[in-house]
């Protein structure tokens, strides 16, 4: 079984998120017990809503626990000449704009924060590339050409 690859920061975030979700689950259980009336034959909508929320929280907890049960920390301090998980890569897109992406494991991906998964099309295309390498990625708008400008 392949290990889930996480950066040190990503691992810390998952551990924190797991603790917060466990706290939230405990709070929901208390609220459910408070609103549940053992002598009522029907269940009120608040109890149903809380149970549904607890189900979502428990699902997230299980997902994070699965990741944390089988992971390895990937150091971003490797070679700065080759792109790997943990690298911060500055790329030039189709000869125009430049962007910086942090290449992370799939469980840390957050495109809004420019953290892209090593399993995404762009991540796969960047892996192993060196400074000044060019490569193409098929995007909804067509093929885009990228050039590695810096690796940190």
Secondary structure, DSSP 8 states (H G I E B T S, - for coil): ---EEE-HHHHHHHHHHHHHHHHHHHHHHHHHHHH--TT-SS--HHHHHHHHHHHHHHHHHHHHHHHHHSEEE--S-S-SSB--TT-EEEEEETTS-EEEEEEE-TTT-BGGGTEEETTSHHHHHHTT-BTT-EEEEEETTEEEEEEEEEE-
